[in-house]
């Protein structure tokens, strides 16, 4: 009887240890960005200083450097947000920002590139630092032909420096 009881206890201990390890592995794999909000609260969300109109859960948690919450009078004064503000700062990985322009390799099939209102080329575009870019707009098809006479589309880049001038 003692052998059966000790075998049962050892088996039970082994099973519980295995389940504990599996639960720990599952918990590590399923870590999601989760912020508890008061019911009915709808704070404004800003990612890297720009308003983000989508659920916070859409942001890749591995790209987040920090999250700050501002509420009360400070949120109203600085952001006009009575429900508070969630400020998300992402990691600045410059290797993660790459502009790729797809074309068939021939120069005549490349899109027209305009930087701060002036016709440019790919080399100038590649020299721009991501932090210097205010916005990028792509115009293609009929609209590109009508407005720019560019059958292969247009890439319009506005830099922060160009915006100030």
Residue, then its C-alpha position, 0 to 999 in steps of 0.5 A: x500500500x505504501x508503494x502505491x501511495x508513494x508512486x501516486x504522490x510522485x506521479x501527481x507531483x510530476x504532473x503538477x510541475x509539468x503543468x506549472x511550466x506549461x502555464x508559465x510558458x503560455x503566460x510569457x507568450x501571451x503578454x499583450x498590451x493591456x490598459x484598464x480604463x474606467x468604464x466610459x473613459x475614452x482618453x485621447x491616444x498620442x503616438x510619438x506626438x501624433x494623435x492615434x485614432x485606433x485602439x491602443x492594442x494595435x500598437x506592437x508592444x515590442x516597439x513601445x519605449x514608454x507610456x505616460x498618462x496625463x489626466x485632470x487639469x493638465x490633460x485639459x490644459x495641454x491637450x483639451x482632453x477631458x478624459x485624459x491622454x495616453x502618450x506612447x513613445x516608440x523606440x527609435x530604430x532607424x533601421x526599421x524605417x525604410x522607404x522602398x519604391x517598387x518599380x520594374x528597374x527601368x528608370x522610365x518606370x520609376x515614379x516621380x519624386x517630389x521633396x518639398x515641392x521640388x522634383x528630386x530622385x531616389x538618392x535624395x530620398x534615401x539621404x533624408x533622415x526619418x526624423x526630418x520627414x513631416x509626411x509622405x503622400x503617394x499619388x497614382x493612376x489617373x490622379x497622378x496623370x492629371x495633376x503631375x503628368x506622371x504615368x508611374x505615380x508620384x511620391x510627395x515628401x514634405x520635410x519638417x524643414x520645408x514646412x518651416x520655410 
